[in-house]
Amino acid sequence: MKNSNPPKISDFPQGNENIEYERFFFGKSWLKQLTSLKELNVPLFNVTFEPSCRNNWHTHSGGQILIAIGGKGLYQERGKKAQLMMPGDIIEIAPNLEHWHGAAPHDWFSHLAITCNPQNNQNIWMEPVSNEDYQQAFNSTNK
């Protein structure tokens, strides 16, 4: 299901292929910053994932909020069962919590990502999510 351009799965702009962060992703993703007024202090991005695309395990020192807006995705915290993400689902990620997120195996997925506490929020990228762990995470959401 690989494709050079994502299908329209939400009303938000999809942006360009996420070349800057591709080393932290398995598969292709697209990134579009949706806010620009720095005085508001609320960076907001649309992230679109092709089927099976996911990011590495990582943390955000200031936390993050994800809002699913299209397709079907997965979210998992280290040591916990994965959660299926469908449009309208909101995930609040506490500071420094190890996690990953991405698309389900056969579905495109988009979520809005809100950077919390942006003045001091740093991403720490860790190891990739293995294919085995990814499939196990997806299978656990179907039970």
N, C-alpha and C positions, 0 to 999 in steps of 0.2 A: 504493500500500500504506500510505498515511498512516492513522494511527489515533490516537485520543485516549488509549488505554491500551495499554501493551505486553502482549503475550502472555506467559505464564509459560514462560520458557526455561531457568530454573535454579531451584535450591532456595533461593536467597538472596532477601531482600526487595528490591523494585525502587525503593522510595521514591517521591518526588514528582517532577513535571516540573522539570527543571533550569533554572529561571527565572533564578537568580543569574548563571549563566555562559552563558546562551543567546547572547549577543553574540559568543561565541568558537566557536560551533558552526554548522554548516550542517545544518538539520533539528532534530528534537526529540530530547532525551535525558532520562533520569531518573537521579536521584542519591540514594543512600542511604548514610549513614555507618554502618558496621557495628561500629566500636569506639568506646568512650566513656571508658575509664579512661586519663586523661592521663599517669599515672605510667608506663604501659607505653611511651609515646613511639612508638607505631606506628599512625598514622592509616590506616584501611582503609575503602575505599568500594566499593560496587557501582555501576557506571555501565552503563546500558542505552541502546542507540542504536536508533532506528527505521531501516529500510532506507535506505541512502545517507547517513545522518547521519555526520558526522565533525567533529572539532574542527580549529581552525586549527593552523598550524605553531606550535610553542611549545617552550620548554625548562623544565626544573626545575633550579634551582641545586644541589639536593641529590640529584637522581636520582629514579627511580621504578621500580616493578616492576608489570607487568601480568600477570594470570592470567586467561586466557579461560575462561569458565564456561558459555556458552550461545550458540548460533547460529554465525554466520560473520562474521569481521571482518578488518580490514586494519590493518597497522602499517607505517610507512615512516619511515626516517631520511633527512634531506636528502642528496641525491646518491647514494642507494642504491636498489636494487630493493625494491619493497614486499614484505611477507611476509603470507601468509594466516594468520589466527589462528583456530584451532579449539579447542573445549573441551579443557583440559589444557595448552595451550601457555603457556609463560612467557616473557615478554620483560623483560630487564633493561636499563634505560635509564640510561646514565652521566650524571653531572651535566653540565648545559649542552649536551646533545646536542639539536640541532634535529630535531623529529619531529612526526608526527600519527598519530591512530588513530581508527577508527570502524567502522561496519557495512559489509558488502558491499552491492552495489546492490539485491539482492532478498531480503535476510535481516536479521532482527533480530539484535542482538549484545549480549552482556553480558560485561564483564570486571571483575575485582577490581583496584583501583588502590591500591597501597601507596605512601605518601609516605615516601621515605627522608630521613634527616637532617632531620626536621621542624622542629627548633629554628631552622634557618636556610634552609630550602628555600623559594625564591620561584619562582613561575611567571612567565615572560615570554611574553606572547602576541604572535604575529606575524600575518602575512597569512593569509587563508583559502586553503584548497586549492581551486584552480579545478576546475570540472566536468571540463574536459579532462584536467588532471593526475590527478584522481581516477579517471577512466575508464581512463586509461593505466596507472595503478598497479594497478588491478584486473585489467586485461587481462594485465599482466606476470606475475601470480600463476598464470595458467592455461596457461602455456607450459612 
